[in-house]
Amino acid sequence: MKKLVYLLLVINIGLLSYFNLDLILPNTNPIIRTEINPEKIKILNPQQIEALPSQQSALPTPAVPPTPNANEQSTSPL
């Protein structure tokens, strides 16, 4: 029972310090959040969505290494 009380006390102190970290360490850089501009948001219709490039075409295609020919003999001793 004592272990449970100590565990809950440690969790309580940890959460208190985590959520009040800005008061404990005020010299840290604040997180800069970008603002959302509702006037710049544009709703697309289905035709505009279909005109967008697909994600597959936006990614570069990886180069496939050449595979050895099965008819050629291997020069390894194994």
Summary of the structure (lengths in Angstrom):
residues: 78
radius of gyration: 29.8
end to end distance: 65.5
largest distance: 74.4
contacts: 71
relative contact order: 0.05
helix: 45%
strand: 0%
